[in-house]
Amino acid sequence: MAHIRERSLRHPFPELNGHGLRLRPWDADDDRDVRNWLRGVSDPEFQRWNTPLRPITGIAGARDSLRSRAENAEDGISASFRVTDAADGRTLGHIGINEIDHIMRVARVGYWTLPEARGHRVVIRALTLAAHWALTDLGLHRLELGHALGHEASCHIAERCGFPAEGTCRGAMFEEGRRDAFRDVHLHGRLATDPEVKV
């Protein structure tokens, strides 16, 4: 699978354009990118549904987090995109193809939007664009999308983007703000052989 990594992640991965969006790599040396990353992962709605392994509490931590993601991209195990408006370049959110397994050709999807970008179908458009790339150019066979049970917005987004529900994984993610308790995850999946999704 080395040819897949070389072809698709060499820059370390391409910009994606479509559906009124431009998806480009985050830049740990760009102060605006760092501030927007910190805003996204500090947002109460993000923290309600996600408990990162390493909390990000300031600019230095946000910069380190983006550098770590860039290293993972160079290693071919993740692709983290800054979601921007194609017309004016405003940062709208993030979408990542994570935990890429080039042997089994599977990866996990994660995303968030900044508060001011919500209600404009940003995630639906970004997920459709990123999933198409991952299941074609990147050569993956399967994408998995998991969200905390009860997160109805993520459930709707997954279904709308061609990720049908596949079941519930018991105790598969941390409870909100804790690392000593777990909650269930609703699992969705999409295959390269599934029908195309129209946005």
Secondary structure, 3 states (H helix, E strand, C coil): CHHHHHHHCCCCCCCEEECCEEEEECCCCCHHHHHHHHHHHHCHHHHHHCCCCCCCCCHHHHHHHHHHHHHHHHCCCCEEEEEEECCCCCEEEEEEEEEEECCCCEEEEEEEECHHHCCCCHHHHHHHHHHHHHHCCCCCCEEEEEEECCCHHHHHHHHHCCCCEEEEEEEEEECCCCCCCEEEEEEEEEECCCCCCCC
